[in-house]
């Protein structure tokens, strides 16, 4: 299907969510030499820009946020930079922790990276992704061609569209303060073992961060959900009409520069890259990590590169080396 997580999710994921967009965003190679593509043998359509981009190495930004009516609806607590390698069809997903302390583009102020989309909603409402996209490009050293942001309700719709997911819970989850809509709480508990989760619980599995390693454990669960969705999407026979229906149902919950006109081309990629591999990485703390914990001037918990605030050379090298191995 259109695994956008964007793979779009592309979405997400969002993994988070992001995964469904992600894997389906890859166009089949046999169209690479044609100036036009025939859909159903009747209509000749010029190749959209996405086709040209997906015939080369391409980078995506996947964002997950709560959305309304949840508190802090536009904080992107899921931030994933995805890279697609045209020669193999493989993908890398690198998760950026929400607490990374960064300088806001075009100014002298610093903020957690998860607030940049929200800042964009205020200062660039027609392109709210501007600030976070520019910062992720600076951090990763990669140009970002496509982005997708999905909220909680949108990701729930995606998971339910595929009939739910089977998730192996490796550590018990006990989150008495999981945030619900309108500043409420939805206590969330899952025992270890394999569980079949519908959209609402799958999203809670991916979002809960009431754990010893907090956001880092949540990132691991987001990456797990993305891979499970990848397999689920591969099992389901999705028609173009169903894909368009889902895309429209996500209106107001999915924000991306992928358009509905791209769906026929995304759909054709499903089987071509069925065996594509997804490799997931995280910018982490610890002895082998590239980030360190500290406190801001007002005492807030933040992360920064071990190389120094706003010094992303080691991170860029890390991502480049991972891509070279694909």
KOLVOKOL-116118 format. One record per atom (N, C-alpha, C): residue in three letters; x, y, z. Coordinates in steps of 0.05 Angstrom, whole numbers, padded with zeros to 5 digits, always signed. Layout:
N
ALAXYZ/...
% end
This chain:
326
UNK+00016-00024+00000/UNK+00000+00000+00000/UNK+00017+00025+00000/UNK+00004+00044+00005/UNK+00018+00069+00008/UNK+00028+00070+00036/UNK+00050+00058+00039/UNK+00059+00059+00066/UNK+00071+00085+00071/UNK+00058+00104+00069/UNK+00073+00127+00071/UNK+00088+00129+00096/UNK+00087+00140+00140/UNK+00090+00139+00154/UNK+00086+00145+00151/UNK+00078+00173+00126/UNK+00087+00173+00118/UNK+00098+00160+00123/UNK+00100+00129+00104/UNK+00113+00113+00112/UNK+00119+00134+00126/UNK+00093+00155+00114/UNK+00079+00172+00122/UNK+00067+00160+00137/UNK+00084+00164+00141/UNK+00069+00160+00144/UNK+00064+00172+00133/UNK+00081+00182+00137/UNK+00085+00178+00123/UNK+00081+00179+00139/UNK+00082+00183+00183/UNK+00076+00178+00200/UNK+00075+00173+00208/UNK+00079+00198+00236/UNK+00083+00195+00235/UNK+00085+00196+00231/UNK+00098+00166+00231/UNK+00091+00160+00237/UNK+00087+00174+00245/UNK+00076+00167+00303/UNK+00078+00168+00293/UNK+00087+00161+00293/UNK+00100+00146+00306/UNK+00119+00135+00301/UNK+00126+00150+00286/UNK+00117+00136+00293/UNK+00109+00140+00298/UNK+00103+00153+00281/UNK+00088+00135+00276/UNK+00074+00129+00258/UNK+00083+00133+00235/UNK+00093+00142+00233/UNK+00104+00148+00209/UNK+00108+00124+00193/UNK+00106+00102+00197/UNK+00117+00081+00182/UNK+00101+00074+00157/UNK+00077+00078+00157/UNK+00062+00068+00134/UNK+00068+00084+00110/UNK+00074+00109+00114/UNK+00081+00126+00091/UNK+00107+00117+00081/UNK+00123+00109+00099/UNK+00151+00106+00093/UNK+00156+00085+00073/UNK+00145+00062+00079/UNK+00153+00041+00061/UNK+00139+00042+00035/UNK+00118+00056+00034/UNK+00104+00056+00008/UNK+00111+00078-00009/UNK+00129+00094+00000/UNK+00135+00117-00016/UNK+00156+00112-00037/UNK+00158+00087-00046/UNK+00180+00083-00064/UNK+00171+00072-00091/UNK+00178+00086-00111/UNK+00167+00082-00137/UNK+00182+00060-00152/UNK+00167+00045-00168/UNK+00180+00023-00182/UNK+00199+00031-00203/UNK+00221+00016-00205/UNK+00242+00024-00223/UNK+00234+00023-00253/UNK+00215+00006-00260/UNK+00209+00002-00288/UNK+00196+00027-00300/UNK+00188+00046-00283/UNK+00178+00071-00294/UNK+00200+00092-00298/UNK+00224+00085-00290/UNK+00245+00106-00290/UNK+00253+00115-00317/UNK+00247+00100-00338/UNK+00255+00108-00365/UNK+00232+00119-00381/UNK+00209+00122-00369/UNK+00186+00132-00383/UNK+00181+00161-00378/UNK+00171+00176-00398/UNK+00165+00204-00394/UNK+00137+00207-00383/UNK+00121+00187-00386/UNK+00093+00188-00375/UNK+00086+00160-00366/UNK+00067+00159-00348/UNK+00058+00133-00337/UNK+00029+00129-00344/UNK+00022+00105-00352/UNK-00006+00099-00359/UNK-00019+00086-00335/UNK-00041+00097-00325/UNK-00056+00086-00303/UNK-00080+00071-00314/UNK-00083+00045-00308/UNK-00105+00029-00316/UNK-00107+00028-00347/UNK-00086+00034-00361/UNK-00085+00031-00389/UNK-00101+00052-00404/UNK-00111+00073-00390/UNK-00128+00092-00404/UNK-00119+00121-00402/UNK-00107+00129-00379/UNK-00100+00157-00375/UNK-00070+00160-00374/UNK-00059+00176-00390/UNK-00030+00182-00389/UNK-00025+00206-00371/UNK-00009+00201-00350/UNK-00003+00223-00331/UNK+00027+00228-00331/UNK+00034+00254-00331/UNK+00063+00260-00329/UNK+00073+00251-00302/UNK+00098+00244-00300/UNK+00110+00235-00275/UNK+00111+00259-00256/UNK+00100+00256-00232/UNK+00103+00278-00212/UNK+00131+00280-00201/UNK+00137+00302-00188/UNK+00164+00306-00177/UNK+00173+00284-00159/UNK+00154+00272-00144/UNK+00161+00251-00125/UNK+00174+00227-00139/UNK+00165+00222-00163/UNK+00177+00199-00178/UNK+00206+00204-00184/UNK+00212+00228-00193/UNK+00240+00235-00198/UNK+00257+00233-00173/UNK+00246+00242-00150/UNK+00261+00241-00125/UNK+00265+00213-00115/UNK+00245+00196-00119/UNK+00247+00169-00108/UNK+00263+00150-00126/UNK+00273+00161-00148/UNK+00292+00145-00164/UNK+00321+00152-00156/UNK+00324+00168-00136/UNK+00350+00175-00125/UNK+00349+00173-00095/UNK+00371+00175-00082/UNK+00371+00175-00053/UNK+00354+00199-00043/UNK+00336+00193-00024/UNK+00316+00213-00016/UNK+00314+00213+00014/UNK+00310+00236+00026/UNK+00308+00238+00055/UNK+00280+00249+00063/UNK+00270+00239+00085/UNK+00243+00246+00095/UNK+00245+00255+00124/UNK+00227+00272+00132/UNK+00224+00280+00160/UNK+00197+00271+00169/UNK+00197+00254+00190/UNK+00172+00243+00200/UNK+00167+00255+00228/UNK+00144+00266+00233/UNK+00138+00279+00258/UNK+00112+00268+00270/UNK+00112+00263+00296/UNK+00088+00255+00310/UNK+00081+00275+00332/UNK+00056+00282+00334/UNK+00048+00302+00354/UNK+00021+00293+00365/UNK+00013+00305+00387/UNK-00012+00298+00400/UNK-00036+00307+00384/UNK-00036+00332+00375/UNK-00059+00343+00361/UNK-00081+00350+00381/UNK-00101+00365+00372/UNK-00123+00372+00390/UNK-00141+00348+00393/UNK-00154+00345+00416/UNK-00156+00363+00439/UNK-00136+00357+00461/UNK-00113+00345+00455/UNK-00094+00338+00475/UNK-00078+00363+00483/UNK-00066+00363+00507/UNK-00049+00385+00515/UNK-00024+00388+00497/UNK-00014+00412+00494/UNK+00009+00417+00477/UNK+00007+00402+00450/UNK-00014+00408+00434/UNK-00021+00393+00411/UNK+00001+00393+00389/UNK+00018+00414+00388/UNK+00036+00416+00366/UNK+00066+00411+00373/UNK+00070+00401+00397/UNK+00097+00392+00404/UNK+00103+00366+00390/UNK+00124+00364+00375/UNK+00130+00340+00359/UNK+00148+00322+00376/UNK+00136+00306+00393/UNK+00151+00289+00411/UNK+00163+00265+00396/UNK+00155+00261+00371/UNK+00168+00241+00354/UNK+00181+00256+00331/UNK+00206+00252+00328/UNK+00222+00265+00306/UNK+00240+00244+00294/UNK+00235+00237+00269/UNK+00251+00216+00256/UNK+00260+00226+00229/UNK+00286+00225+00223/UNK+00295+00231+00196/UNK+00300+00204+00182/UNK+00287+00201+00160/UNK+00288+00176+00145/UNK+00303+00180+00119/UNK+00320+00160+00111/UNK+00335+00162+00087/UNK+00330+00137+00070/UNK+00322+00141+00045/UNK+00316+00119+00026/UNK+00340+00118+00006/UNK+00350+00093+00003/UNK+00373+00089-00016/UNK+00362+00076-00041/UNK+00363+00090-00063/UNK+00351+00081-00088/UNK+00363+00056-00099/UNK+00389+00051-00094/UNK+00401+00027-00107/UNK+00393+00002-00093/UNK+00384+00002-00068/UNK+00376-00022-00054/UNK+00347-00022-00045/UNK+00335+00002-00044/UNK+00308+00004-00033/UNK+00308+00004-00002/UNK+00331+00003+00011/UNK+00332+00002+00040/UNK+00328+00030+00052/UNK+00321+00030+00078/UNK+00315+00055+00092/UNK+00329+00055+00119/UNK+00339+00079+00126/UNK+00348+00083+00154/UNK+00329+00103+00167/UNK+00323+00098+00192/UNK+00307+00116+00208/UNK+00324+00124+00232/UNK+00329+00149+00235/UNK+00345+00159+00258/UNK+00327+00177+00275/UNK+00322+00168+00300/UNK+00305+00183+00318/UNK+00321+00205+00333/UNK+00309+00228+00333/UNK+00321+00251+00347/UNK+00305+00256+00373/UNK+00317+00254+00396/UNK+00303+00258+00421/UNK+00290+00286+00423/UNK+00266+00287+00434/UNK+00251+00311+00436/UNK+00264+00333+00453/UNK+00282+00325+00471/UNK+00295+00344+00490/UNK+00321+00356+00480/UNK+00328+00350+00455/UNK+00353+00362+00444/UNK+00349+00393+00443/UNK+00369+00406+00456/UNK+00367+00435+00459/UNK+00381+00448+00435/UNK+00366+00465+00420/UNK+00377+00475+00395/UNK+00372+00505+00393/UNK+00387+00517+00376/UNK+00383+00545+00370/UNK+00362+00548+00348/UNK+00343+00565+00353/UNK+00321+00569+00333/UNK+00332+00584+00309/UNK+00326+00573+00285/UNK+00337+00585+00261/UNK+00328+00614+00258/UNK+00347+00631+00249/UNK+00341+00659+00245/UNK+00341+00676+00269/UNK+00350+00666+00292/UNK+00350+00682+00316/UNK+00372+00673+00335/UNK+00370+00682+00360/UNK+00390+00676+00380/UNK+00379+00659+00403/UNK+00353+00653+00402/UNK+00340+00639+00423/UNK+00344+00609+00420/UNK+00344+00595+00443/UNK+00347+00566+00444/UNK+00320+00554+00454/UNK+00315+00529+00445/UNK+00291+00515+00453/UNK+00294+00486+00449/UNK+00278+00470+00462/UNK+00278+00441+00455/UNK+00268+00438+00427/UNK+00279+00418+00413/UNK+00273+00414+00385/UNK+00244+00407+00380/UNK+00231+00395+00400/UNK+00203+00388+00396/UNK+00184+00412+00395/UNK+00194+00435+00402/UNK+00177+00459+00401/UNK+00179+00475+00375/UNK+00196+00466+00357/UNK+00201+00482+00332/UNK+00177+00482+00314/UNK+00162+00460+00312/UNK+00139+00459+00295/UNK+00117+00478+00307/UNK+00115+00478+00333/UNK+00096+00496+00346/UNK+00104+00525+00341/UNK+00130+00531+00342/UNK+00139+00558+00336/UNK+00132+00565+00307/UNK+00135+00546+00289/UNK+00128+00550+00261/UNK+00098+00556+00257/UNK+00081+00544+00274/UNK+00052+00549+00272/UNK+00047+00579+00278/UNK+00064+00591+00295/UNK+00060+00619+00302/UNK+00072+00638+00282/UNK+00096+00632+00272/UNK+00111+00651+00256/UNK+00111+00644+00226/UNK+00104+00620+00219/UNK+00102+00613+00190/UNK+00078+00594+00187/UNK+00053+00604+00192/UNK+00030+00586+00193/UNK+00025+00571+00168/UNK+00033+00581+00145/UNK+00029+00566+00120/UNK+00050+00544+00115/UNK+00072+00546+00129/UNK+00093+00526+00128/UNK+00104+00520+00156/UNK+00088+00509+00173/UNK+00097+00506+00201/UNK+00120+00487+00205/UNK+00126+00471+00184/UNK+00149+00453+00187/UNK+00176+00467+00182/UNK+00175+00492+00174/UNK+00200+00506+00165/UNK+00222+00504+00186/UNK+00216+00512+00211/UNK+00238+00514+00231/UNK+00249+00487+00237/UNK+00232+00467+00241/UNK+00243+00440+00249/UNK+00256+00427+00225/UNK+00246+00431+00201/UNK+00259+00420+00177/UNK+00287+00431+00174/UNK+00290+00457+00176/UNK+00316+00469+00173/UNK+00336+00459+00195/UNK+00326+00456+00219/UNK+00344+00448+00241/UNK+00352+00419+00237/UNK+00333+00401+00229/UNK+00340+00373+00224/UNK+00360+00371+00201/UNK+00358+00387+00181/UNK+00377+00387+00159/UNK+00405+00395+00170/UNK+00406+00415+00188/UNK+00431+00423+00200/UNK+00443+00401+00217/UNK+00426+00388+00233/UNK+00436+00367+00251/UNK+00446+00343+00235/UNK+00431+00334+00216/UNK+00437+00310+00201/UNK+00456+00314+00178/UNK+00458+00338+00168/UNK+00474+00343+00144/UNK+00461+00333+00119/UNK+00435+00327+00120/UNK+00420+00316+00097/UNK+00399+00335+00088/UNK+00395+00338+00062/UNK+00373+00354+00052/UNK+00347+00339+00055/UNK+00326+00352+00064/UNK+00300+00338+00068/UNK+00281+00346+00046/UNK+00274+00325+00029/UNK+00256+00330+00007/UNK+00227+00329+00015/UNK+00220+00311+00033/UNK+00192+00307+00040/UNK+00189+00306+00071/UNK+00166+00315+00080/UNK+00160+00314+00108/UNK+00131+00304+00112/UNK+00126+00293+00135/UNK+00099+00286+00142/UNK+00096+00287+00172/UNK+00074+00300+00181/UNK+00068+00302+00210/UNK+00040+00290+00214/UNK+00038+00272+00233/UNK+00012+00260+00239/UNK+00006+00262+00269/UNK-00019+00266+00275/UNK-00026+00268+00303/UNK-00038+00242+00314/UNK-00045+00242+00339/UNK-00053+00217+00353/UNK-00077+00205+00339/UNK-00098+00221+00333/UNK-00122+00210+00321/UNK-00116+00199+00293/UNK-00098+00213+00278/UNK-00091+00203+00252/UNK-00077+00176+00253/UNK-00059+00173+00271/UNK-00044+00148+00273/UNK-00063+00125+00282/UNK-00082+00132+00300/UNK-00101+00112+00308/UNK-00117+00102+00284/UNK-00125+00121+00266/UNK-00140+00113+00242/UNK-00123+00095+00224/UNK-00097+00101+00222/UNK-00080+00084+00205/UNK-00079+00056+00216/UNK-00074+00053+00242/UNK-00071+00026+00253/UNK-00098+00011+00251/UNK-00120+00024+00256/UNK-00146+00011+00253/UNK-00152+00003+00224/UNK-00143+00019+00205/UNK-00147+00014+00177/UNK-00135-00013+00170/UNK-00113-00020+00182/UNK-00099-00046+00177/UNK-00107-00068+00196/UNK-00129-00063+00212/UNK-00139-00084+00229/UNK-00124-00088+00255/UNK-00109-00067+00264/UNK-00094-00070+00288/UNK-00067-00083+00283/UNK-00051-00085+00305/UNK-00024-00096+00302/UNK-00019-00115+00325/UNK-00002-00135+00321/UNK+00007-00153+00342/UNK+00034-00143+00352/UNK+00035-00135+00377/UNK+00059-00123+00388/UNK+00070-00140+00411/UNK+00096-00145+00410/UNK+00109-00159+00432/UNK+00118-00139+00453/UNK+00106-00140+00476/UNK+00113-00121+00497/UNK+00137-00134+00513/UNK+00160-00122+00510/UNK+00184-00134+00521/UNK+00188-00126+00551/UNK+00177-00104+00559/UNK+00178-00095+00587/UNK+00149-00086+00594/UNK+00140-00093+00618/UNK+00113-00085+00626/UNK+00111-00054+00626/UNK+00088-00044+00618/UNK+00083-00015+00618/UNK+00063-00009+00639/UNK+00070+00009+00657/UNK+00052+00019+00677/UNK+00053+00049+00678/UNK+00034+00062+00665/UNK+00034+00091+00662/UNK+00008+00102+00674/UNK+00008+00109+00699/UNK-00017+00119+00712/UNK-00023+00148+00703/UNK-00004+00161+00690/UNK-00008+00189+00682/UNK-00007+00193+00652/UNK-00015+00173+00637/UNK-00016+00176+00608/UNK-00036+00198+00601/UNK-00027+00218+00585/UNK-00044+00242+00580/UNK-00068+00235+00562/UNK-00092+00242+00571/UNK-00115+00240+00554/UNK-00124+00267+00543/UNK-00146+00268+00529/UNK-00155+00293+00517/UNK-00165+00312+00539/UNK-00163+00338+00533/UNK-00173+00359+00551/UNK-00162+00357+00579/UNK-00136+00352+00581/UNK-00121+00352+00606/UNK-00130+00331+00625/UNK-00140+00308+00614/UNK-00147+00286+00631/UNK-00125+00265+00631/UNK-00129+00243+00646/UNK-00110+00222+00646/UNK-00123+00196+00638/UNK-00108+00179+00624/UNK-00118+00152+00616/UNK-00097+00132+00625/UNK-00098+00123+00650/UNK-00079+00103+00660/UNK-00076+00080+00640/UNK-00051+00072+00634/UNK-00046+00052+00614/UNK-00027+00031+00625/UNK-00036+00006+00622/UNK-00020-00017+00632/UNK-00019-00039+00612/UNK+00004-00051+00608/UNK+00007-00074+00590/UNK+00027-00093+00603/UNK+00020-00118+00605/UNK+00039-00139+00614/UNK+00057-00147+00592/UNK+00079-00160+00598/UNK+00097-00171+00578/UNK+00082-00193+00562/UNK+00091-00197+00538/UNK+00078-00217+00521/UNK+00068-00204+00495/UNK+00056-00220+00478/UNK+00046-00209+00453/UNK+00016-00202+00456/UNK+00010-00177+00447/UNK-00017-00167+00449/UNK-00027-00157+00422/UNK-00052-00162+00415/UNK-00064-00150+00391/UNK-00076-00123+00399/UNK-00066-00102+00388/UNK-00074-00075+00396/UNK-00088-00060+00373/UNK-00111-00048+00380/UNK-00124-00030+00361/UNK-00110-00004+00361/UNK-00120+00015+00345/UNK-00106+00040+00342/UNK-00102+00055+00367/UNK-00122+00057+00384/UNK-00119+00073+00409/UNK-00097+00062+00427/UNK-00097+00036+00431/UNK-00077+00024+00449/UNK-00049+00023+00436/UNK-00048+00019+00409/UNK-00023+00019+00396/UNK-00009+00046+00398/UNK-00025+00067+00396/UNK-00013+00094+00399/UNK-00004+00099+00428/UNK-00020+00089+00447/UNK-00011+00092+00475/UNK+00014+00076+00480/UNK+00017+00053+00468/UNK+00042+00037+00470/UNK+00065+00053+00459/UNK+00061+00068+00438/UNK+00083+00083+00425/UNK+00089+00109+00439/UNK+00069+00120+00453/UNK+00073+00147+00465/UNK+00080+00147+00494/UNK+00074+00126+00509/UNK+00079+00125+00537/UNK+00109+00128+00543/UNK+00116+00146+00561/UNK+00144+00149+00568/UNK+00149+00148+00598/UNK+00129+00136+00612/UNK+00132+00132+00641/UNK+00148+00106+00645/UNK+00175+00109+00643/UNK+00193+00086+00643/UNK+00220+00096+00653/UNK+00237+00077+00662/UNK+00263+00085+00673/UNK+00280+00102+00654/UNK+00279+00097+00628/UNK+00294+00113+00610/UNK+00277+00133+00594/UNK+00253+00137+00604/UNK+00236+00158+00593/UNK+00233+00158+00563/UNK+00241+00180+00551/UNK+00237+00184+00523/UNK+00252+00163+00506/UNK+00275+00153+00516/UNK+00290+00134+00500/UNK+00276+00107+00498/UNK+00262+00099+00519/UNK+00246+00075+00517/UNK+00222+00079+00498/UNK+00211+00103+00499/UNK+00189+00109+00481/UNK+00198+00108+00452/UNK+00222+00119+00446/UNK+00233+00118+00419/UNK+00236+00089+00409/UNK+00245+00071+00427/UNK+00248+00043+00419/UNK+00221+00031+00412/UNK+00201+00038+00427/UNK+00174+00027+00422/UNK+00163+00039+00396/UNK+00169+00064+00390/UNK+00160+00076+00365/UNK+00173+00061+00341/UNK+00198+00056+00343/UNK+00212+00042+00322/UNK+00201+00013+00319/UNK+00194+00001+00341/UNK+00182-00026+00340/UNK+00155-00025+00326/UNK+00138-00005+00332/UNK+00112-00002+00319/UNK+00116+00002+00289/UNK+00135+00018+00281/UNK+00140+00023+00253/UNK+00146-00003+00238/UNK+00163-00020+00249/UNK+00170-00045+00236/UNK+00146-00064+00235/UNK+00130-00064+00256/UNK+00106-00081+00256/UNK+00086-00071+00235/UNK+00083-00045+00233/UNK+00065-00034+00212/UNK+00075-00041+00184/UNK+00101-00040+00181/UNK+00113-00047+00155/UNK+00104-00075+00147/UNK+00107-00094+00165/UNK+00099-00122+00159/UNK+00069-00124+00154/UNK+00054-00109+00170/UNK+00024-00110+00168/UNK+00015-00099+00141/UNK+00027-00078+00133/UNK+00020-00065+00107/UNK+00027-00084+00084/UNK+00049-00098+00086/UNK+00056-00117+00065/UNK+00037-00140+00062/UNK+00023-00147+00084/UNK+00004-00169+00083/UNK-00023-00161+00071/UNK-00030-00136+00071/UNK-00057-00127+00063/UNK-00057-00118+00034/UNK-00077-00128+00020/UNK-00080-00120-00008/UNK-00097-00095-00009/UNK-00084-00072-00014/UNK-00098-00046-00014/UNK-00101-00035-00042/UNK-00126-00028-00049/UNK-00131-00017-00075/UNK-00125+00013-00075/UNK-00123+00025-00099/UNK-00118+00053-00101/UNK-00142+00068-00089/UNK-00166+00059-00093/UNK-00190+00072-00082/UNK-00189+00072-00052/UNK-00181+00050-00039/UNK-00179+00049-00010/UNK-00158+00068+00000/UNK-00135+00070-00015/UNK-00114+00088-00006/UNK-00123+00117-00007/UNK-00137+00124-00028/UNK-00147+00151-00031/UNK-00167+00157-00008/UNK-00184+00137-00002/UNK-00204+00140+00019/UNK-00190+00145+00046/UNK-00169+00130+00052/UNK-00154+00133+00077/UNK-00141+00161+00077/UNK-00129+00168+00055/UNK-00115+00194+00053/UNK-00134+00217+00060/UNK-00159+00215+00049/UNK-00179+00236+00053/UNK-00189+00235+00082/UNK-00191+00211+00093/UNK-00200+00208+00121/UNK-00181+00221+00141/UNK-00155+00222+00132/UNK-00135+00234+00150/UNK-00133+00264+00147/UNK-00151+00276+00131/UNK-00150+00305+00128/UNK-00154+00318+00155/UNK-00136+00337+00161/UNK-00136+00350+00187/UNK-00120+00336+00208/UNK-00110+00312+00201/UNK-00093+00297+00220/UNK-00066+00290+00209/UNK-00063+00292+00183/UNK-00038+00286+00169/UNK-00030+00311+00153/UNK-00005+00320+00157/UNK+00004+00345+00144/UNK+00030+00338+00129/UNK+00030+00340+00103/UNK+00053+00331+00087/UNK+00054+00345+00061/UNK+00078+00345+00048/UNK+00079+00356+00021/UNK+00077+00334+00000/UNK+00070+00309+00009/UNK+00061+00288-00009/UNK+00032+00294-00015/UNK+00024+00293-00041/UNK-00004+00300-00048/UNK-00019+00275-00056/UNK-00045+00278-00057/UNK-00062+00255-00065/UNK-00056+00247-00094/UNK-00046+00265-00110/UNK-00039+00258-00138/UNK-00016+00239-00140/UNK+00000+00237-00118/UNK+00023+00219-00117/UNK+00014+00190-00110/UNK-00010+00186-00101/UNK-00018+00159-00091/UNK-00015+00137-00112/UNK-00022+00141-00137/UNK-00019+00118-00156/UNK+00010+00109-00158/UNK+00029+00128-00156/UNK+00057+00121-00159/UNK+00068+00109-00133/UNK+00058+00118-00110/UNK+00066+00106-00085/UNK+00055+00077-00083/UNK+00031+00073-00093/UNK+00018+00047-00091/UNK+00033+00026-00107/UNK+00043+00034-00131/UNK+00057+00014-00147/UNK+00083+00004-00134/UNK+00092+00018-00114/UNK+00118+00010-00102/UNK+00115-00012-00081/UNK+00091-00018-00073/UNK+00086-00036-00051/UNK+00101-00062-00054/UNK+00098-00075-00076/UNK+00110-00102-00080/UNK+00140-00100-00089/UNK+00146-00078-00102/UNK+00174-00075-00111/UNK+00193-00075-00088/UNK+00185-00061-00066/UNK+00203-00059-00043/UNK+00193-00074-00019/UNK+00178-00096-00025/UNK+00167-00112-00003/UNK+00188-00122+00016/UNK+00212-00128+00005/UNK+00233-00139+00022/UNK+00253-00118+00031/UNK+00247-00093+00027/UNK+00265-00072+00036/UNK+00270-00074+00066/UNK+00294-00067+00073/UNK+00302-00068+00101/UNK+00301-00041+00114/UNK+00291-00040+00138/UNK+00291-00015+00154/UNK+00311-00018+00176/UNK+00330+00000+00178/UNK+00349+00000+00200/UNK+00343+00025+00217/UNK+00340+00020+00243/UNK+00332+00042+00261/UNK+00355+00049+00280/UNK+00359+00075+00284/UNK+00380+00085+00302/UNK+00369+00107+00319/UNK+00382+00113+00340/UNK+00374+00134+00358/UNK+00398+00151+00367/UNK+00395+00177+00367/UNK+00415+00194+00379/UNK+00411+00191+00409/UNK+00431+00180+00423/UNK+00428+00171+00450/UNK+00449+00183+00469/UNK+00445+00178+00495/UNK+00464+00186+00515/UNK+00480+00161+00523/UNK+00496+00163+00543/UNK+00512+00140+00552/UNK+00540+00141+00540/UNK+00557+00121+00549/UNK+00585+00121+00541/UNK+00589+00121+00510/UNK+00572+00106+00496/UNK+00575+00105+00467/UNK+00557+00124+00452/UNK+00541+00139+00467/UNK+00522+00158+00454/UNK+00536+00184+00446/UNK+00522+00199+00429/UNK+00532+00224+00419/UNK+00520+00248+00434/UNK+00502+00243+00453/UNK+00489+00264+00467/UNK+00495+00263+00497/UNK+00492+00285+00511/UNK+00496+00286+00540/UNK+00473+00301+00553/UNK+00468+00294+00578/UNK+00446+00307+00593/UNK+00457+00332+00607/UNK+00440+00352+00610/UNK+00447+00375+00626/UNK+00422+00390+00633/UNK+00425+00414+00644/UNK+00403+00431+00651/UNK+00406+00459+00638/UNK+00383+00470+00629/UNK+00384+00497+00618/UNK+00388+00517+00640/UNK+00389+00542+00632/UNK+00393+00564+00651/UNK+00370+00566+00671/UNK+00346+00556+00663/UNK+00324+00557+00681/UNK+00319+00531+00695/UNK+00338+00512+00691/UNK+00337+00486+00705/UNK+00322+00464+00691/UNK+00314+00468+00666/UNK+00299+00448+00651/UNK+00318+00426+00641/UNK+00308+00402+00640/UNK+00324+00379+00630/UNK+00327+00383+00600/UNK+00352+00381+00590/UNK+00358+00383+00562/UNK+00380+00363+00554/UNK+00382+00359+00528/UNK+00404+00343+00516/UNK+00419+00361+00496/UNK+00445+00355+00494/UNK+00461+00370+00475/UNK+00483+00351+00465/UNK+00495+00357+00441/UNK+00517+00341+00431/UNK+00541+00340+00450/UNK+00553+00317+00453/UNK+00578+00316+00469/UNK+00600+00334+00458/UNK+00598+00338+00431/UNK+00618+00355+00418/UNK+00614+00385+00425/UNK+00592+00391+00438/UNK+00587+00419+00445/UNK+00560+00428+00434/UNK+00548+00448+00448/UNK+00522+00458+00439/UNK+00523+00468+00411/UNK+00504+00458+00394/UNK+00502+00466+00366/UNK+00525+00455+00349/UNK+00541+00436+00360/UNK+00563+00424+00344/UNK+00553+00396+00335/UNK+00546+00394+00310/UNK+00533+00369+00300/UNK+00552+00352+00282/UNK+00578+00358+00283/UNK+00597+00344+00266/UNK+00597+00314+00271/UNK+00597+00305+00296/UNK+00597+00277+00303/UNK+00571+00263+00295/UNK+00549+00277+00298/UNK+00523+00266+00290/UNK+00522+00263+00260/UNK+00531+00282+00245/UNK+00531+00280+00216/UNK+00549+00258+00206/UNK+00572+00254+00219/UNK+00589+00232+00212/UNK+00576+00205+00218/UNK+00563+00203+00241/UNK+00548+00178+00248/UNK+00528+00171+00227/UNK+00511+00190+00219/UNK+00490+00185+00200/UNK+00502+00178+00173/UNK+00522+00193+00165/UNK+00535+00187+00139/UNK+00547+00159+00138/UNK+00560+00151+00159/UNK+00571+00124+00160/UNK+00550+00102+00158/UNK+00527+00107+00171/UNK+00505+00087+00170/UNK+00495+00085+00142/UNK+00492+00108+00128/UNK+00482+00108+00101/UNK+00501+00094+00082/UNK+00527+00097+00086/UNK+00546+00086+00068/UNK+00546+00055+00069/UNK+00536+00044+00091/UNK+00535+00015+00094/UNK+00511+00002+00081/UNK+00492+00018+00071/UNK+00468+00007+00059/UNK+00474-00001+00030/
% end
